[in-house]
Amino acid sequence: MNPTNPSGAMPVALSTMWAVQPRFERDLPAFMERAAELGYGAIEVNHSMDAQQIGAILAAGTLPVTAVHAPAPLERDAARGWNRNLNLASIDEGEREAAVRYTLRSVDAATEAGASAVVVHLGAAGSRGGTADRRLRDAYNRGDSDSETRDALVADAHRERAERAPEHLEQARRSLDALVGYGEPKGIAIGLECRLYFHEIPLPDEAADLLAPYPPHVAGYWHDVGHAEVLHRLGLVDLAAWFNLLGDRLIGTHLHDVAGVRDHRAPGNGDVDFAWLAKRIPPSAARTLEIDQREPDDAVGGAIGVLRAAGVIEHGRS
């Protein structure tokens, strides 16, 4: 039973994404204190935090850490640039192995923090998105509602991805196996997150296949509300598919709102149907509000009430 929550449910966490602003970047204890004041019972360490910042979080101990979002700590690879830009599904074996090494460090950070999961971006089918995906986003932002054009672009996006994905999926499978093998003995679950761009891995059927060899408490699905919502709005992936194929493997969520195709808004500052989601997210799944640093304090504080009213966060869960 978690001492911050007598019901035993994991406390509601605020991602350190919101800490990436001048008042908190070198004062993480102040971020944690503010998170507690706004009603959060925990934090999630995201991949913007360097080793010094993670050390400050652990030394302060103001709130428990429920998860670490790989690849934290953030650092620059001497040969390849920032570690969070490395591709766990790369066909460049040197890049893939480097990405695995940095993600294993996130497992170590989660162990040290007493967290139970590491959230993982499992890479992409290439380093750049497809042309059709970009055109779909541009059309959406222009308000272009021509259905024939959209349907053609969706078909092109699926065709582009199908040509590129197979060899990258095999690399992603190898990386996931290495991460699970390292995390399982430490009691750290790997949370495979759905992604924002269509060339990224996984799609729902890919996630189901990648996770099939492992029990959910070892490697499960992490539902990012905004990412899935954007892909749905663009007509690329039906929102229900994630739950139909992966609902029984769902171990965690990143909760945020979406306005148009801009995500990471505070819940209440967009138009996601959270009541629909509430029926599909099990009580056991971790709840992290992943809100970006542009959102004001009152919106970050009010977000818990918005989600509680919709049923996403149970009453009595802090």
Secondary structure per residue as TSV (DSSP state, phi and psi in degrees):
chain	resnum	aa	ss	phi	psi
A	1	M	-	360.0	132.9
A	2	N	-	-74.9	129.4
A	3	P	T	-65.4	-19.3
A	4	T	T	-86.6	-5.3
A	5	N	-	-148.1	96.8
A	6	P	T	-59.0	-21.4
A	7	S	T	-69.7	-16.2
A	8	G	-	92.8	-14.0
A	9	A	S	-71.8	147.0
A	10	M	-	-63.2	136.0
A	11	P	-	-65.7	156.6
A	12	V	-	-72.6	127.7
A	13	A	E	-107.5	151.9
A	14	L	E	-111.7	128.0
A	15	S	E	-70.6	146.0
A	16	T	G	-70.6	1.9
A	17	M	G	-52.0	-40.2
A	18	W	G	-70.6	-16.8
A	19	A	G	-80.9	-6.8
A	20	V	-	-82.5	70.6
A	21	Q	S	-152.1	154.2
A	22	P	T	-52.2	-36.7
A	23	R	T	-72.2	-17.5
A	24	F	T	-117.0	-20.7
A	25	E	T	-56.2	-36.1
A	26	R	T	-114.5	21.1
A	27	D	-	-143.3	67.9
A	28	L	H	-66.2	-30.4
A	29	P	H	-58.5	-36.0
A	30	A	H	-66.5	-37.2
A	31	F	H	-61.5	-45.4
A	32	M	H	-65.6	-39.0
A	33	E	H	-63.6	-41.4
A	34	R	H	-67.7	-39.1
A	35	A	H	-59.4	-43.6
A	36	A	H	-63.7	-41.2
A	37	E	H	-62.3	-32.7
A	38	L	T	-83.9	-0.1
A	39	G	T	105.6	7.5
A	40	Y	-	-88.0	143.7
A	41	G	S	-102.9	-0.3
A	42	A	E	-164.8	175.9
A	43	I	E	-134.3	158.8
A	44	E	E	-115.6	133.1
A	45	V	E	-85.5	120.0
A	46	N	-	-99.7	178.8
A	47	H	T	-81.2	12.3
A	48	S	T	-92.1	-6.2
A	49	M	-	-90.7	126.1
A	50	D	-	-86.0	179.3
A	51	A	H	-62.6	-38.7
A	52	Q	H	-63.6	-41.7
A	53	Q	H	-66.7	-42.0
A	54	I	H	-63.1	-39.8
A	55	G	H	-60.2	-39.7
A	56	A	H	-65.9	-37.9
A	57	I	H	-62.6	-47.0
A	58	L	H	-70.0	-35.3
A	59	A	H	-68.6	-35.6
A	60	A	H	-69.9	-46.1
A	61	G	-	62.0	23.9
A	62	T	S	-65.9	-41.2
A	63	L	S	-132.4	150.0
A	64	P	-	-69.7	157.1
A	65	V	E	-103.5	120.5
A	66	T	E	-90.0	-30.0
A	67	A	E	-155.8	160.8
A	68	V	E	-122.1	130.7
A	69	H	E	-94.9	111.9
A	70	A	S	-69.0	151.2
A	71	P	S	-96.8	91.1
A	72	A	-	-100.8	136.9
A	73	P	S	-78.0	150.1
A	74	L	-	-68.7	130.5
A	75	E	-	-155.6	164.7
A	76	R	E	-98.6	123.9
A	77	D	E	-77.1	132.2
A	78	A	T	-59.2	-32.5
A	79	A	T	-98.2	-22.0
A	80	R	T	-131.1	4.5
A	81	G	E	88.3	-158.7
A	82	W	E	-61.3	135.7
A	83	N	G	-64.0	-27.1
A	84	R	G	-74.3	-6.8
A	85	N	G	-96.1	-1.7
A	86	L	-	-77.2	150.0
A	87	N	-	-107.8	112.5
A	88	L	T	-67.5	-11.7
A	89	A	T	-111.4	18.4
A	90	S	-	-67.3	144.1
A	91	I	S	-84.5	-7.1
A	92	D	S	-81.2	106.3
A	93	E	H	-62.4	-33.0
A	94	G	H	-64.2	-42.1
A	95	E	H	-66.1	-44.1
A	96	R	H	-60.8	-44.8
A	97	E	H	-65.0	-36.8
A	98	A	H	-65.7	-41.6
A	99	A	H	-61.9	-39.7
A	100	V	H	-63.1	-45.5
A	101	R	H	-58.3	-44.6
A	102	Y	H	-67.8	-33.5
A	103	T	H	-72.0	-33.6
A	104	L	H	-62.4	-31.7
A	105	R	H	-64.7	-31.4
A	106	S	H	-67.5	-36.0
A	107	V	H	-62.5	-42.4
A	108	D	H	-62.3	-41.8
A	109	A	H	-63.9	-39.9
A	110	A	H	-64.4	-40.5
A	111	T	H	-61.7	-46.4
A	112	E	H	-63.6	-35.5
A	113	A	H	-80.3	-12.1
A	114	G	T	78.8	19.8
A	115	A	-	-79.7	167.4
A	116	S	S	-111.0	-9.6
A	117	A	E	-149.3	154.2
A	118	V	E	-120.8	124.3
A	119	V	E	-86.7	131.5
A	120	V	E	-125.8	133.1
A	121	H	-	-91.0	114.7
A	122	L	-	-88.2	18.7
A	123	G	-	101.0	-163.1
A	124	A	B	-154.0	161.1
A	125	A	S	-85.2	75.4
A	126	G	S	102.5	168.9
A	127	S	S	-88.7	-11.9
A	128	R	S	-127.9	148.5
A	129	G	-	-71.9	164.7
A	130	G	-	-76.1	156.9
A	131	T	H	-62.0	-42.1
A	132	A	H	-64.9	-39.2
A	133	D	H	-59.6	-46.7
A	134	R	H	-62.3	-41.7
A	135	R	H	-66.4	-36.2
A	136	L	H	-60.9	-44.1
A	137	R	H	-66.2	-40.8
A	138	D	H	-63.3	-42.7
A	139	A	H	-64.5	-41.1
A	140	Y	H	-61.8	-45.4
A	141	N	H	-66.8	-27.1
A	142	R	H	-80.0	-12.5
A	143	G	T	80.6	19.8
A	144	D	-	-75.4	113.3
A	145	S	-	-107.8	17.0
A	146	D	-	-65.6	112.6
A	147	S	H	-69.9	-34.6
A	148	E	H	-65.2	-42.6
A	149	T	H	-63.7	-44.4
A	150	R	H	-62.6	-44.6
A	151	D	H	-60.9	-38.7
A	152	A	H	-66.7	-41.3
A	153	L	H	-67.2	-38.9
A	154	V	H	-61.1	-44.7
A	155	A	H	-62.3	-41.6
A	156	D	H	-63.2	-40.1
A	157	A	H	-63.2	-43.0
A	158	H	H	-65.8	-38.5
A	159	R	H	-66.6	-45.3
A	160	E	H	-58.5	-44.6
A	161	R	H	-68.6	-40.8
A	162	A	H	-61.1	-31.4
A	163	E	H	-72.4	-29.8
A	164	R	H	-99.3	-24.4
A	165	A	H	-73.9	-38.3
A	166	P	H	-54.1	-47.9
A	167	E	H	-68.9	-30.8
A	168	H	H	-73.0	-34.6
A	169	L	H	-63.9	-36.7
A	170	E	H	-66.4	-36.8
A	171	Q	H	-68.0	-39.4
A	172	A	H	-61.5	-39.5
A	173	R	H	-61.8	-43.1
A	174	R	H	-63.2	-42.2
A	175	S	H	-65.4	-44.8
A	176	L	H	-60.3	-41.2
A	177	D	H	-62.1	-40.0
A	178	A	H	-65.2	-40.6
A	179	L	H	-67.3	-43.3
A	180	V	H	-64.4	-42.4
A	181	G	H	-61.5	-30.3
A	182	Y	H	-84.3	-38.8
A	183	G	H	-79.1	-34.4
A	184	E	G	-58.4	-47.5
A	185	P	G	-64.0	-21.4
A	186	K	G	-90.7	-2.5
A	187	G	T	75.3	23.7
A	188	I	-	-106.3	119.5
A	189	A	E	-80.2	143.6
A	190	I	E	-94.8	120.3
A	191	G	E	-100.3	108.2
A	192	L	E	-82.7	112.7
A	193	E	E	-92.5	139.7
A	194	C	-	-70.5	154.1
A	195	R	-	-117.9	170.4
A	196	L	S	-87.0	-33.9
A	197	Y	S	-107.4	147.2
A	198	F	T	-68.4	-27.2
A	199	H	T	-77.6	-8.6
A	200	E	B	-80.9	156.3
A	201	I	S	-105.4	134.0
A	202	P	-	-114.4	162.9
A	203	L	-	-85.7	168.2
A	204	P	H	-55.1	-46.7
A	205	D	H	-67.4	-33.6
A	206	E	H	-66.4	-42.1
A	207	A	H	-62.0	-43.4
A	208	A	H	-60.6	-41.3
A	209	D	H	-70.1	-43.2
A	210	L	H	-64.4	-36.3
A	211	L	H	-86.6	-14.4
A	212	A	T	-53.5	-35.7
A	213	P	T	-72.1	-9.0
A	214	Y	S	-121.4	145.4
A	215	P	-	-68.2	151.8
A	216	P	T	-59.3	-30.9
A	217	H	T	-74.3	-9.9
A	218	V	T	-100.0	-43.9
A	219	A	E	-146.5	114.1
A	220	G	E	-128.3	-177.5
A	221	Y	E	-95.2	136.5
A	222	W	E	-116.6	112.2
A	223	H	E	-89.1	116.0
A	224	D	E	-94.0	112.4
A	225	V	H	-59.7	-45.4
A	226	G	H	-68.7	-42.7
A	227	H	H	-60.0	-49.1
A	228	A	H	-64.5	-37.4
A	229	E	H	-65.1	-42.1
A	230	V	H	-64.6	-45.8
A	231	L	H	-61.6	-34.5
A	232	H	H	-67.3	-45.3
A	233	R	H	-63.9	-30.1
A	234	L	T	-81.5	-6.3
A	235	G	T	81.9	14.6
A	236	L	S	-91.3	-38.7
A	237	V	S	-140.9	123.4
A	238	D	-	-65.7	133.2
A	239	L	H	-59.2	-38.7
A	240	A	H	-67.9	-21.6
A	241	A	H	-60.6	-35.9
A	242	W	H	-60.9	-41.3
A	243	F	H	-80.0	-35.8
A	244	N	H	-62.4	-39.0
A	245	L	H	-93.7	-25.5
A	246	L	H	-129.1	3.5
A	247	G	G	-57.1	-35.0
A	248	D	G	-81.5	-0.9
A	249	R	G	-114.1	6.9
A	250	L	E	-75.6	117.4
A	251	I	E	-112.1	-12.5
A	252	G	E	-165.0	162.7
A	253	T	E	-138.2	146.5
A	254	H	E	-106.8	114.1
A	255	L	E	-101.3	122.9
A	256	H	-	-161.8	169.1
A	257	D	E	-102.0	169.1
A	258	V	E	-134.4	131.5
A	259	A	E	-118.7	113.9
A	260	G	T	67.7	-117.3
A	261	V	T	-121.0	25.0
A	262	R	E	-99.3	118.8
A	263	D	E	-103.3	-170.5
A	264	H	E	62.9	25.6
A	265	R	E	-80.9	154.0
A	266	A	-	-65.2	134.6
A	267	P	T	-50.7	128.1
A	268	G	T	107.8	-16.7
A	269	N	S	-107.0	30.6
A	270	G	S	-160.8	-157.0
A	271	D	-	-136.1	33.8
A	272	V	-	-68.2	141.7
A	273	D	-	-86.8	85.9
A	274	F	H	-70.5	-27.2
A	275	A	H	-63.8	-37.9
A	276	W	H	-61.9	-43.7
A	277	L	H	-66.4	-36.7
A	278	A	H	-57.7	-30.8
A	279	K	T	-75.0	-10.8
A	280	R	T	-117.4	-9.3
A	281	I	S	-99.6	117.3
A	282	P	-	-69.4	151.8
A	283	P	T	-57.0	-28.9
A	284	S	T	-73.7	-17.7
A	285	A	S	-71.1	138.0
A	286	A	E	-63.4	145.6
A	287	R	E	-122.4	110.6
A	288	T	E	-117.3	127.6
A	289	L	E	-87.3	114.7
A	290	E	-	-105.9	88.0
A	291	I	-	-112.9	134.7
A	292	D	-	-80.1	168.2
A	293	Q	T	-71.6	-8.3
A	294	R	T	-82.7	-12.8
A	295	E	S	-82.6	135.4
A	296	P	-	-74.9	162.4
A	297	D	H	-55.8	-43.2
A	298	D	H	-65.0	-33.8
A	299	A	H	-71.1	-38.8
A	300	V	H	-65.9	-40.9
A	301	G	H	-69.8	-38.2
A	302	G	H	-74.9	-16.1
A	303	A	H	-62.0	-36.6
A	304	I	H	-62.2	-42.1
A	305	G	H	-62.9	-38.7
A	306	V	H	-61.0	-45.5
A	307	L	H	-72.7	-32.8
A	308	R	H	-67.1	-42.5
A	309	A	H	-62.7	-32.3
A	310	A	H	-82.4	-11.8
A	311	G	T	92.7	2.9
A	312	V	S	-72.1	-37.2
A	313	I	S	-112.0	125.5
A	314	E	-	-71.7	148.3
A	315	H	T	-64.2	136.1
A	316	G	T	94.0	-9.7
A	317	R	-	-95.2	121.2
A	318	S	-	-112.2	360.0
